[in-house]
Amino acid sequence: MKDVPEQYRQGGQQAMQWADELARHSEAGGMLTRTYLTPVHQAAAEQLMDWMLQAGMTVRRDQAGNVIGRYEAAAGVDDQAPAMVTGSHFDTVRNAGKYDGNLGILLPLACVAEWNRQGRRFAFPVDIIGFSEEEGVRFKATLLGSRAIAGTFDQAVLGNVDSEGISMRGAMQAAGFDAGRIAEAAWPRRSVAAFVEVHIEQGPLLLNEDLPVGVVTAISGATRFMAEVRGLAGHAGTVPMHMRRDAAMAAAEIGLFIERRCSIKPGLVGTMGILEVVNGAANVVPGNAGFSIDIRAEQDADRISAVADTVAEIERIAARRSVDIQLRKTHEASSVPCAPRLQGGLAQAIEAAGWPVRHLPSGAGHDAMAIAAIADVAMLFVRCGNGGISHHPDETMTVDDAAVAAQVFSTFVENYRA
Ligand SMILES: [Zn+2]
């Protein structure tokens, strides 16, 4: 641990304490679950607005339910000056950790509170957005808050219903928002100088290398498939090995191929997260199997070639094993690169704090992905404890790391030149 100046130590502590308090706003007892526009989600928004006001910000909500705090620029700065924008989401997955999303609101807020105490203002306003929805839990549509701000909100999802049959449109109305006016939430490109998101890493890399923070190079692109394999069911005792058309073993062979193919390049990952024998039994040769494929990479070319090789191998395996395999692509998103100039600014701030600079891709999606439609984006990752576990109550981080993150984020903003 390098020496962190007292003001950042206090900032880190403040952010961690707020994270504990915010985590009390939960839909379920004994765990943290907070989904879009439920009463506890609304209460969390109120809490954030209180803290923002106390930190010297003006606050508002938009028609998508985002919480937006503004720390005004220094006196005399043109009031149309593009803002330094930061923030992350305050909805959570079911049985979540306290820091995913929330940290990216609370850590910058602690920095703003300190600037406000010092009476320090900049040549640009600093905006903190509490994005109302990112995880997609309640309405099975993700990045709702950031897409509204980016002007890329898909109106079709307004008809999605939650598990109780309430439509998104209805939930918005009940919470005092007007789905018909969601386009008003969009920000023009000229209003944003840069968007920098602070986020817990949700992986083990920084932990493994004993580093408190890292600079994200890109949010990985992803391709996802669902697959169905049809072979021929048979008696496990009577069908000889050479005459089998085993659907499950075809799936298994594909899984092993994906594991091998995606191991050859850093930043490329492949996962078969669903693998099932349909109506399987111990004494039956599997006739039907289903599986999923998720391939992600920092570089789109790496992902595209891994996907092409996988599809070609699936055809070979299907032919050799005399099974039929139907592939259905369910998701495809390109990689979102972080702006080199902003990565450079974060790297300088990390060096100034006395730490080596680690660049790493983000394998998970984030609000910055959506905001990239209207601004240069960057991300600062903070080390995740417990082996890097996230989307889980065991997600942890330390006050020491929060202090380093406060120092790096503050330095980055203070040194920022358009
Ligand atoms: Zn998140």
Residues whose N, C-alpha, C, O or C-beta is under 5 A from the ligand:
A	BS01	ZN	D100 G101
